[in-house]
Amino acid sequence: MSNANMKEELRALIAEIAEKDEIPDDVSFKDLGIDSMMGVEIVAAIERKYQVKIEDAELAQVTTLNASMALVQQKLGGELHANVA
């Protein structure tokens, strides 16, 4: 899967849960009005979609679209996050 495809899948997933029209790449989820309960839903959806396990200690990394994407790529074992467009 390309970086662009993964980013758009994540953007759509987060937008649906947060009920937002737009999810900018580097804007904090907190600044978008995404609370901790929505954050838990986002993490659960990411885990289901990409078949990864995000540990409690890693939850603090799920703060922006780009940070979430980098974490998923790390979990999938790819070094693609260096090429985030």
Stockholm file with secondary structure:
# STOCKHOLM 1.0

chainA/1-85         MSNANMKEELRALIAEIAEKDEIPDDVSFKDLGIDSMMGVEIVAAIERKYQVKIEDAELAQVTTLNASMALVQQKLGGELHANVA
#=GR chainA/1-85 SS CCHHHHHHHHHHHHHHHHTCSCCCSSSCTGGGTCCHHHHHHHHHHHHHHHTCCCCGGGGGGCSSHHHHHHHHHHHTTCCGGGGCC
#=GC SS_cons        CCHHHHHHHHHHHHHHHHTCSCCCSSSCTGGGTCCHHHHHHHHHHHHHHHTCCCCGGGGGGCSSHHHHHHHHHHHTTCCGGGGCC
//
